[in-house]
Amino acid sequence: MDTQHLRTFLVLADRKNFTQAADQLFVAQSTVTNRIAELERQVGKKLFLRDKKTVSLTPEGNLFLTYAKRMIDLEESAIKEMSSIKQYEHSLRIGTTNTIYECHLVESMKQLLSSHTNCAFTVTVAHSTSLLQMLQDGLLDVIYSYLPLVRNGYRSDVFATDSLVLVTSPKNNTYHNGIRKEELTQIQYLFCNFALQEVGLFIRELFPPFYQFHFEIDNSTKLLQFLIDGMGYSFLPESLVHSYIEDGILETVPLLNFKTPKINSYRIYSEENPSILLENY
């Protein structure tokens, strides 16, 4: 399958407009049309619904989207790995969630870069579910995830354990002495939809079903500035906010009639991975 056709498919799926897709790819609109037609012929399914104004993916197109991304990622990974052979003796492809990277991996990466000058490192930041798939596709050597991988041939070691704390700016002093579970709906809660397995469910279940949060985002580090500016409250890993609490920029809110679970993060890799660096990383 021509990767040029796959890339065209991905751009059109994102832009949902043949003219804009052609502009982004620096080709004629007819080229985009022909590439999509050829791809649809190869897969034997319609991938897009078209009318005069809109372009949208068919159900089959939505299904194919995931596989197209993975095929392009595999191609790029292979090219990078082959290129690195000329310059470096070893390579290590690391995947991590943004929060785990910020909380636990920055210093480790500095040490690795200093101590392994003959190795090429690639770090991919994504959500746990995406990282697990990339590891199984052979796109990554080791990942740091909030979700373990329970599958033969893989190891999931607990890498770090965090406490989950409710934090806010010292400007918000209404609940300075503590908050009860039933009072959570009275605060401006900033929700991070991060997949922390039972922890994510725990936070959801603190609120009524289908509760509309004041603000939602899928990256916990992006909440910090809102909290620092006094715009609400949020449950976050203690290691992420520790320095802000020590400096008095943020403060924890005591929980009066409920407790939070611990957050485990996992280092996951294939038991057959030959990388000599995994032993010490």
Secondary structure, 3 states (H helix, E strand, C coil): CCHHHHHHHHHHHHHCCHHHHHHHHCCCHHHHHHHHHHHHHHHCCCCEEECCCCEEECHHHHHHHHHHHHHHHHHHHHHHHHHHHHHCCEEEEEEECHHHHHHHHHHHHHHHHHHCCCEEEEEEECCHHHHHHHHHCCCCCEEEECCCCCCCCEEEEEEEEECEEEEECCCCCCCCCCECHHHHHHCCEEEECCCCCHHHHHHHHCCCCCCCCCEEECCHHHHHHHHHCCCCEEEEEHHHHHHHHHCCCCEECCECCCCCCCEEEEEEEECCCCCCCHHHC
